Amino acid sequence: MAALEDLTYTIEAWSNDGNSLIEVLARAANQQIAVLAFKAARASRPTSRIRLRQRARIILDSAEPPKR
């Protein structure tokens, strides 16, 4: 089992303006699993702003259009 510090990917619910973290929904050590958790969070909370981050780096943001 991974230690908390090894779970560098976080899936988070943010305020709609993107300035306030509301809740950490999940943590993962693997990016592929983190992306799946991000997609699941978006599906379960369609009106919430969801972010996938690796530490301070934002990887995906539900408020941004998908990258090609």
Buried (B, 14 or more C-beta within 10 A) or exposed (E): EEEEEEBBBBBBBBEEEEEEEEEEBBBBBEEEEBBBBBBBBBEEBEEBBBBBBEEEEEBBBBEEEEEE
